Amino acid sequence: MACFIVTTVEAAVVTAAVKREEKCGTKEREEGKRIPLRKVKWLSNLLWGGSAILAFEHLWHGELVPYFPFLTAMYNAQDTAAMLREMMTTGTAMAACITIVWAAMVKVSAVLEKRSAVACQENRIGE
């Protein structure tokens, strides 16, 4: 019913954090201590993309309408309770899965970057 709202909120928070870091972030970042900003943008893109697809799916099935209150589940209290339950269970699980996939992507990219750096060092030594 409205599970996409959870991922949308997480996407907005991550995007705001990225924008703040771009605007006010410190230039002297400690290498290896922080995740590079471009990798945090990956999370933002994953969340916004997932939210957009889910919102379209809900629009397609008539659960999201272009007039107030926008969510058909908000017309009566029973449907609203079911919607909030779905947001807490399904929405939170989807947001967590997206974040876990992103964390795995960051870990794999760190391993690949390290491997690439070692290969470059070996090539320089062999010259």
Disulfide bonds with the S-S distance in Angstrom:
none
